[in-house]
Amino acid sequence: MLVVVQHDVDFQHHCRVPNCGSAGVDCSFAPVRCGNKGCEVVFSKKWGANHDATCPHKVVDCTRGCGEAMPRRLREDHLARECVLRPVLCPFAALGCDAGQVLYKDLAAHMDAATQPHLLLALTRLQEQQQVLGEVGATVRALDGKMAAFGTQIAGLTAGAAALATQAEASEKKVLKALHDEVGRVDAKAAKKVSAMEAHVGAELQQVKRAVQDLVAKETARTNAEKSRR
C-alpha cells in the first residue's frame, strides 16, 4: 500500500480522503459488485463506468436497430443468426436471381413476389442440366462402342498369340526330333568307325604276334643248331 501511495500521485488507484473507510465517508474506491445479471465482477466504484462499457452481461440493443435487446456477449450471434435486419442471399441467387442480398424480414415477401421468375430460372437450369446429361450419355455410349471394339481387337490378338504359341511348340518339337535323329545317325557312324578301327587294330596285332612267333622260332632253331655243332 505504501508503494501505491508513493507512486500514485494522481490518486488513480487510491483515495485522497483520510480515513475514507470511516462511517459516512463516500469513497470512490469502495468495492462494489457489478449490477448486471450474471456478472460476479467486483471493482472500485471509481471504475464502474469503465466496466459497464465492456461487461459481457450488460443488456444492449441490436446495432442494426431491429428493436431486440440481449446480453453484450450474445450480440454477435444475434447479428449473424437472429436479427431480422441481417442481409441474406436469395436461395435462387445461384440460379441467376438478380435480387442478390435482401433483408431477412423481406425474404418471404421477395419469395412470394418472385415466384414466377424463380420457377423460370429453375426450369432453365433443369433444361441445361438435361442437355448436359444428354451430352454425357452420348459420350458414354461412344466410349462403350470404343470399349467393345477394343474388346474385339484384344480377342483377335489373344487368338493370334495362341496360334503363334501352337506353331512355336510344333516347330520346337520338329527341331528337337531332327536333332535327335541327327545324333542317332552320328552315333551309328561313330560306332561303325570304332568297329572298323578295332578290326584293323586286331588284324595288325595278329600280324605282329605271328612275326614275333616266327622270330622266336628262328632264334630257337639257330640256338639248337649251334649247340649241335659244338
Secondary structure, 3 states (H helix, E strand, C coil): CHHHHHHCCCCCCCCCCCCCCCCCCCCCCCEEECCCCCCCCEEEHHHHHHHHHHCCCCEEECCCCCCCEEEHHHHHHHHHHHCCCCEEECCCHHHCCCCCEEEHHHHHHHHHHCHHHHHHHHHHHHHHHHHHHHHHHHHHHHHHHHHHHHHHHHHHHHHHHHHHHHHHHHHHHHHHHHHHHHHHHHHHHHHHHHHHHHHHHHHHHHHHHHHHHHHHHHHHHHHHHHHHHC
